[in-house]
Amino acid sequence: MFKKLRFGRKKDKKSEEASAPLAGKTGGKDSFFSRLVQGLAKTRKGFISNLRSVLRGRVINDELLGDLEEVMITADMGVPTTTRIMEDVRRKASERSIREAEDIIDLIKESIGESLKDLAAPLNVEGGDPAVIMVLGVNGVGKTTTIGKLAYNLRDNGKKVILAAGDTFRAAAIEQLEVWADRAGADIIKGRGGGDPSAVIYDSIQAARSRNCDVVIADTAGRLHTKVNLMEELKKMKRVINREVKGAPHEVLLVLDATTGQNAVSQARVFHEALGVTGIALTKLDGTAKGGVVVSIVTELDLPLKLIGIGEKIDDLRPFDPALFVEALFQDA
């Protein structure tokens, strides 16, 4: 099986490589890499197949490069990100005197890898009393599921976890979080439906201290991200967390649904401007043909992608590894 996930503050490169959380038997049937390759199948089928189709039998010229840009935009990499990557590809093709059109795919892979390599970071759950993770996201992105899976992973690493049922607006949210708390072996603090979510967060922090818990994961309401009252509610919750725990929240984690493509970028921009997002958790990568949104989100917003979800299993939420992601995306390319 896999080694346990490791979370903490950012380490130096050598330390990170020594404790790579995604290690395992790469060729094994149940390895995370194999599952990542499988999870990116829809994106790879569309993106890589389209790249190869465009390149086949062509010569390198402006028309070809324009067609490649269209393929990348269709994969939801976004116009700004695609433009940057293709400018890099043009420069490298000229510097290296690339003559064969099909060699361009290696340059695209290289450029995407370089775009992502500095935009991954471990989840910070150290140094708090307790550490507090505030989880944001609109309804339907998989926020509750992500919280449950994250709690499971932290528990698997020896952390005592409390879930704060801060989405008091939607009655079903509390019930769903209870189910996940039971699955993950975590405690849960909840209030009444329609109650003050900041009070739930306060109670959760006090409970964590009395029970010697390491991490509080705070759920939040997921009404439309354009609603001003929701943002004010979330800001109040953040102030309460900071008042009760110095330096908290240690993470403001935004959950995004990969299947929504560029709409996810828009959501991230709004939440980040209002609340200062520290990292992204991207769900449902296995359900989209537009996994290129990974590149778009992290490069356009300059936000680290900390976690990715590639399936329904409780251990299918993992730290984002840029090199592994690119290898899986271009597998057999």
Order of alpha helices (4+ residues) and beta strands (2+ residues): alpha-alpha-alpha-alpha-alpha-alpha-beta-alpha-beta-alpha-beta-alpha-beta-alpha-beta-alpha-beta-alpha-beta-beta-alpha
